[in-house]
Amino acid sequence: QVQLVESGGGLVQAGGSLRLSCAASGRTFSSYTMGWFRQAPGREREFVALINWSGRYTYYKDSVKGRFTISRDNAKNTVYLQMNSLKPDDTAVYYCAADSRARVTITASAYDYWGQGTQVTVSS
């Protein structure tokens, strides 16, 4: 079993920055693909970014490319999402997820472990 705990959310003005963290339990974290997803009120959960087990491959939703950066520190069992130039449309609950089969996929159903989510609110 893997437990994921997100932190770092909050209220920020448009143009500002936040850094989300996701701390994972378990010794096999370093072999998992990790992803960030988000869900705004009244909308479906959507993919934001992923990083493969080694950190050498990342992939982003088009609308966050150049603004968000995903990274991981396997020694600390933590994955990060640095969010810059935030926009009101980025407002959502952000979830960290882990794929124990280490696939590289943006499909939420492929991820078998999820955190509880952290709220990000961007004011205009």
Accessible surface in RSA format (square Angstrom, percent):
REM  Atomic radii and reference values for relative SASA: ProtOr
REM  Chains: A
REM  Algorithm: Lee & Richards
REM  Probe-radius: 1.40
REM  Slices: 20
REM RES _ NUM      All-atoms   Total-Side   Main-Chain    Non-polar    All polar
REM                ABS   REL    ABS   REL    ABS   REL    ABS   REL    ABS   REL
RES GLN A   1   188.21 105.2 130.23  95.2  57.98 138.0  58.33 124.2 129.88  98.5
RES VAL A   2    10.60   7.0   2.70   2.4   7.89  19.0   2.70   2.3   7.89  21.4
RES GLN A   3   129.81  72.6 125.50  91.7   4.31  10.3  33.17  70.6  96.64  73.3
RES LEU A   4     8.96   5.0   0.18   0.1   8.78  22.1   0.18   0.1   8.78  23.6
RES VAL A   5    87.39  57.5  85.23  77.2   2.15   5.2  85.23  74.1   2.15   5.8
RES GLU A   6     6.93   4.0   0.00   0.0   6.93  16.5   0.00   0.0   6.93   5.7
RES SER A   7    60.87  51.4  56.10  74.9   4.77  11.0  41.81  89.0  19.06  26.7
RES GLY A   8    37.37  46.1   0.00   N/A  37.37  46.1  24.26  66.6  13.11  29.4
RES GLY A   9    29.01  35.8   0.00   N/A  29.01  35.8   2.14   5.9  26.87  60.2
RES GLY A  10    28.86  35.6   0.00   N/A  28.86  35.6  28.77  79.0   0.09   0.2
RES LEU A  11   132.69  73.9 100.69  72.0  32.00  80.4 100.70  70.7  31.99  86.1
RES VAL A  12    25.12  16.5  19.45  17.6   5.67  13.7  25.12  21.8   0.00   0.0
RES GLN A  13   139.12  77.8 135.78  99.2   3.34   8.0  37.19  79.2 101.94  77.3
RES ALA A  14    50.22  46.2  27.00  41.7  23.22  52.8  27.32  38.5  22.90  60.7
RES GLY A  15    55.22  68.1   0.00   N/A  55.22  68.1  29.54  81.1  25.68  57.5
RES GLY A  16    22.02  27.2   0.00   N/A  22.02  27.2  21.17  58.1   0.85   1.9
RES SER A  17    58.49  49.4  39.08  52.2  19.41  44.7  22.79  48.5  35.70  50.0
RES LEU A  18    33.32  18.6  28.56  20.4   4.76  12.0  33.32  23.4   0.00   0.0
RES ARG A  19   130.30  54.7 115.58  58.9  14.72  35.0  33.72  46.1  96.57  58.5
RES LEU A  20     0.00   0.0   0.00   0.0   0.00   0.0   0.00   0.0   0.00   0.0
RES SER A  21    27.82  23.5  27.82  37.1   0.00   0.0  13.13  28.0  14.69  20.6
RES CYS A  22     0.00   0.0   0.00   0.0   0.00   0.0   0.00   0.0   0.00   0.0
RES ALA A  23    51.56  47.4  49.19  75.9   2.37   5.4  49.19  69.3   2.37   6.3
RES ALA A  24    10.94  10.1   0.00   0.0  10.94  24.9   1.47   2.1   9.47  25.1
RES SER A  25    51.76  43.7  41.80  55.8   9.96  22.9  45.92  97.8   5.84   8.2
RES GLY A  26    33.30  41.1   0.00   N/A  33.30  41.1  22.18  60.9  11.11  24.9
RES ARG A  27   236.25  99.2 202.83 103.4  33.42  79.6  85.47 116.8 150.78  91.4
RES THR A  28    74.17  52.8  70.75  71.7   3.42   8.2  67.26  90.3   6.91  10.4
RES PHE A  29     0.55   0.3   0.53   0.3   0.03   0.1   0.53   0.3   0.03   0.1
RES SER A  30    45.18  38.2  43.53  58.1   1.65   3.8  16.87  35.9  28.31  39.7
RES SER A  31    55.24  46.7  49.54  66.1   5.70  13.1  45.65  97.2   9.59  13.4
RES TYR A  32    19.04   8.9  19.04  10.8   0.00   0.0   5.01   3.8  14.03  17.3
RES THR A  33     0.50   0.4   0.50   0.5   0.00   0.0   0.00   0.0   0.50   0.8
RES MET A  34     0.05   0.0   0.05   0.0   0.00   0.0   0.04   0.0   0.02   0.0
RES GLY A  35     0.16   0.2   0.00   N/A   0.16   0.2   0.03   0.1   0.13   0.3
RES TRP A  36     0.06   0.0   0.06   0.0   0.00   0.0   0.06   0.0   0.00   0.0
RES PHE A  37     1.46   0.7   1.46   0.9   0.00   0.0   1.46   0.9   0.00   0.0
RES ARG A  38    13.96   5.9  13.96   7.1   0.00   0.0   1.83   2.5  12.13   7.4
RES GLN A  39    62.63  35.0  58.69  42.9   3.94   9.4  11.00  23.4  51.63  39.2
RES ALA A  40    19.95  18.3  16.00  24.7   3.94   9.0  16.58  23.4   3.36   8.9
RES PRO A  41   121.56  88.6  93.43  85.2  28.13 102.2 105.92  87.4  15.64  97.2
RES GLY A  42    93.17 114.9   0.00   N/A  93.17 114.9  45.88 125.9  47.29 105.9
RES ARG A  43   146.85  61.7 134.22  68.4  12.63  30.1  46.47  63.5 100.38  60.8
RES GLU A  44   154.98  89.0 141.94 107.4  13.04  31.0  58.74 113.6  96.24  78.6
RES ARG A  45    87.63  36.8  64.49  32.9  23.14  55.1  17.97  24.6  69.66  42.2
RES GLU A  46    45.50  26.1  40.12  30.3   5.38  12.8  26.25  50.8  19.24  15.7
RES PHE A  47    19.70   9.9  11.93   7.4   7.77  20.2  11.93   7.2   7.77  22.2
RES VAL A  48     0.00   0.0   0.00   0.0   0.00   0.0   0.00   0.0   0.00   0.0
RES ALA A  49     0.00   0.0   0.00   0.0   0.00   0.0   0.00   0.0   0.00   0.0
RES LEU A  50     0.58   0.3   0.58   0.4   0.00   0.0   0.58   0.4   0.00   0.0
RES ILE A  51     3.70   2.1   3.70   2.8   0.00   0.0   3.70   2.7   0.00   0.0
RES ASN A  52    23.09  15.9  23.09  22.3   0.00   0.0   3.29   7.9  19.80  19.1
RES TRP A  53   136.88  54.9 136.82  66.2   0.05   0.1 113.84  60.7  23.04  37.4
RES SER A  54    35.94  30.4   8.87  11.8  27.07  62.4   9.11  19.4  26.84  37.6
RES GLY A  55    27.92  34.4   0.00   N/A  27.92  34.4   7.55  20.7  20.37  45.6
RES ARG A  56   217.21  91.2 177.44  90.5  39.77  94.7  64.11  87.6 153.10  92.8
RES TYR A  57    99.04  46.2  97.83  55.7   1.21   3.1  73.97  55.6  25.07  30.9
RES THR A  58    49.85  35.5  33.23  33.7  16.63  39.6  10.96  14.7  38.89  58.8
RES TYR A  59    90.19  42.1  88.43  50.3   1.77   4.6  48.47  36.4  41.73  51.4
RES TYR A  60    34.70  16.2  33.09  18.8   1.61   4.2  27.26  20.5   7.44   9.2
RES LYS A  61    60.58  29.6  54.56  33.5   6.01  14.3  21.73  19.6  38.84  41.4
RES ASP A  62   111.86  78.4  94.16  93.7  17.70  41.8  36.68  86.3  75.18  75.0
RES SER A  63    60.11  50.8  41.16  54.9  18.95  43.7  53.25 113.4   6.86   9.6
RES VAL A  64     0.00   0.0   0.00   0.0   0.00   0.0   0.00   0.0   0.00   0.0
RES LYS A  65   107.65  52.5  88.38  54.2  19.27  45.9  52.75  47.5  54.91  58.5
RES GLY A  66    87.62 108.1   0.00   N/A  87.62 108.1  43.90 120.5  43.72  97.9
RES ARG A  67    29.56  12.4  25.66  13.1   3.90   9.3  24.69  33.7   4.86   2.9
RES PHE A  68     5.18   2.6   0.00   0.0   5.18  13.5   0.00   0.0   5.18  14.8
RES THR A  69    72.36  51.5  71.62  72.6   0.74   1.8  43.55  58.5  28.81  43.6
RES ILE A  70     4.93   2.8   0.00   0.0   4.93  11.9   0.00   0.0   4.93  13.4
RES SER A  71    45.45  38.4  44.58  59.5   0.87   2.0  32.69  69.6  12.75  17.9
RES ARG A  72    31.76  13.3   4.06   2.1  27.70  65.9   4.57   6.2  27.19  16.5
RES ASP A  73    44.65  31.3  40.22  40.0   4.43  10.5  14.28  33.6  30.37  30.3
RES ASN A  74    48.53  33.5  34.03  32.9  14.50  34.9  18.25  43.9  30.28  29.3
RES ALA A  75   103.50  95.2  56.98  87.9  46.52 105.8  69.21  97.5  34.29  90.8
RES LYS A  76   139.89  68.2 118.90  73.0  20.99  50.0  72.56  65.3  67.34  71.7
RES ASN A  77    38.99  26.9  38.99  37.7   0.00   0.0   8.71  21.0  30.28  29.3
RES THR A  78    14.47  10.3  14.47  14.7   0.00   0.0   5.83   7.8   8.65  13.1
RES VAL A  79     0.15   0.1   0.15   0.1   0.00   0.0   0.15   0.1   0.00   0.0
RES TYR A  80    30.49  14.2  30.49  17.3   0.00   0.0  15.29  11.5  15.20  18.7
RES LEU A  81     0.00   0.0   0.00   0.0   0.00   0.0   0.00   0.0   0.00   0.0
RES GLN A  82    57.99  32.4  57.92  42.3   0.07   0.2  28.11  59.8  29.88  22.7
RES MET A  83     0.00   0.0   0.00   0.0   0.00   0.0   0.00   0.0   0.00   0.0
RES ASN A  84    58.62  40.4  58.62  56.6   0.00   0.0  15.73  37.9  42.88  41.5
RES SER A  85    58.80  49.7  54.31  72.5   4.49  10.3  18.74  39.9  40.06  56.1
RES LEU A  86     2.20   1.2   0.00   0.0   2.20   5.5   0.00   0.0   2.20   5.9
RES LYS A  87   103.13  50.3 102.79  63.1   0.34   0.8  55.77  50.2  47.35  50.4
RES PRO A  88    59.18  43.1  51.79  47.2   7.39  26.9  52.09  43.0   7.09  44.1
RES ASP A  89   118.66  83.1 104.07 103.6  14.59  34.5  28.24  66.5  90.42  90.2
RES ASP A  90     2.20   1.5   2.18   2.2   0.01   0.0   0.01   0.0   2.18   2.2
RES THR A  91    35.19  25.0  31.77  32.2   3.42   8.2  29.93  40.2   5.26   8.0
RES ALA A  92     1.49   1.4   1.13   1.7   0.36   0.8   1.49   2.1   0.00   0.0
RES VAL A  93    41.08  27.0  40.94  37.1   0.14   0.3  40.94  35.6   0.14   0.4
RES TYR A  94     0.00   0.0   0.00   0.0   0.00   0.0   0.00   0.0   0.00   0.0
RES TYR A  95    34.78  16.2  34.78  19.8   0.00   0.0   8.71   6.5  26.07  32.1
RES CYS A  96     0.00   0.0   0.00   0.0   0.00   0.0   0.00   0.0   0.00   0.0
RES ALA A  97     0.00   0.0   0.00   0.0   0.00   0.0   0.00   0.0   0.00   0.0
RES ALA A  98     0.12   0.1   0.12   0.2   0.00   0.0   0.12   0.2   0.00   0.0
RES ASP A  99     0.00   0.0   0.00   0.0   0.00   0.0   0.00   0.0   0.00   0.0
RES SER A 100    41.52  35.1  22.66  30.2  18.86  43.5  11.35  24.2  30.17  42.3
RES ARG A 101   151.27  63.5 126.99  64.7  24.28  57.8  64.66  88.4  86.61  52.5
RES ALA A 102    40.98  37.7  23.82  36.8  17.16  39.0  23.82  33.6  17.16  45.4
RES ARG A 103    90.49  38.0  83.88  42.8   6.60  15.7  57.06  78.0  33.43  20.3
RES VAL A 104    80.00  52.6  49.52  44.8  30.48  73.5  49.52  43.0  30.48  82.7
RES THR A 105    28.12  20.0  22.20  22.5   5.92  14.1  18.59  25.0   9.53  14.4
RES ILE A 106    89.55  51.0  81.29  60.6   8.25  19.9  81.29  58.5   8.25  22.4
RES THR A 107    72.78  51.8  67.27  68.2   5.51  13.1  45.41  61.0  27.37  41.4
RES ALA A 108    33.84  31.1  28.19  43.5   5.65  12.9  28.40  40.0   5.44  14.4
RES SER A 109   103.16  87.2  64.55  86.2  38.61  88.9  57.58 122.6  45.58  63.9
RES ALA A 110    13.92  12.8   8.57  13.2   5.35  12.2  13.76  19.4   0.15   0.4
RES TYR A 111     7.24   3.4   0.00   0.0   7.24  18.8   0.07   0.1   7.17   8.8
RES ASP A 112    62.63  43.9  32.99  32.8  29.64  70.1  30.67  72.2  31.96  31.9
RES TYR A 113    49.29  23.0  46.39  26.4   2.90   7.6  19.30  14.5  30.00  37.0
RES TRP A 114    77.29  31.0  49.39  23.9  27.90  65.5  39.73  21.2  37.56  60.9
RES GLY A 115     9.56  11.8   0.00   N/A   9.56  11.8   1.75   4.8   7.81  17.5
RES GLN A 116   115.43  64.5  83.79  61.2  31.64  75.3  73.16 155.7  42.27  32.1
RES GLY A 117    12.09  14.9   0.00   N/A  12.09  14.9   0.49   1.3  11.61  26.0
RES THR A 118    18.78  13.4  13.64  13.8   5.14  12.3   7.37   9.9  11.41  17.3
RES GLN A 119    86.26  48.2  78.78  57.6   7.49  17.8  50.54 107.6  35.72  27.1
RES VAL A 120     0.00   0.0   0.00   0.0   0.00   0.0   0.00   0.0   0.00   0.0
RES THR A 121    46.70  33.2  46.70  47.3   0.00   0.0  35.87  48.2  10.84  16.4
RES VAL A 122     7.18   4.7   0.00   0.0   7.18  17.3   0.00   0.0   7.18  19.5
RES SER A 123    42.51  35.9  35.99  48.0   6.52  15.0  35.73  76.1   6.78   9.5
RES SER A 124   130.13 110.0  68.61  91.6  61.53 141.7  55.49 118.2  74.64 104.6
END  Absolute sums over single chains surface
CHAIN  1 A     6349.5       4885.1       1464.4       3266.7       3082.8
END  Absolute sums over all chains
TOTAL          6349.5       4885.1       1464.4       3266.7       3082.8
